[in-house]
Amino acid sequence: MKSGIKGLTYYPTPHLLGLSWLNKQNRRAYLYIIFLELERETCGTPPVLDGNRIVDISYFIEEVKKIGIHDSTCTMGKMKFIKEHRRRVTSKLLFGCDTCKTLHVQTQPENTVETSNEALVWGSLSIGIGFSQLQELLSVLNTPTMAKKTYNRYEINVWKEWKD
């Protein structure tokens, strides 16, 4: 057997292996088995993270330490990145183990997610930019942004707090 282009494996025919004594029916079975070996199914490409995120760095480091603790306690499984769950400008990273349950790694404490999004809107209003300019700024930073409807909801909350 020798490797070919893009991971294809070429198997020699039965007569090259010295199996010319196989009758026609056995050759078909042999070739069918080879065909089954060549047929590989991919379950999709693994998820890829790209871009930048706004994180609470000390909290994030503590969350990442959980993966190290998992590796020392669960000797059978391997941690794999599964997906990212974005919540406006913050993220929750989902890691899974082969043997135990999914482990979540958050970039910020749960109770500060709304505060971070509101702070982003408050900051944009305080420097005199609106949704479109904020979206442009975050795109230059390669950071995901929130929807206009969400921005407007936070903007109303900011104006209410500012008036009080």
Secondary structure, 3 states (H helix, E strand, C coil): CEECHHHCEECCCCCCCCCCCCCHHHHHHHHHHHHHHHCCCCCCCCCCCCCCCCCCHHHHHHHHHHHHHHHHHCCCCCEEEEEEEEECCEEEEEEEECCCCCEEEECCCHHHHHHHHHHHHHHHHHCCCCHHHHHHHHHHCCCCCCCHHHHHHHHHHHHHHHHC
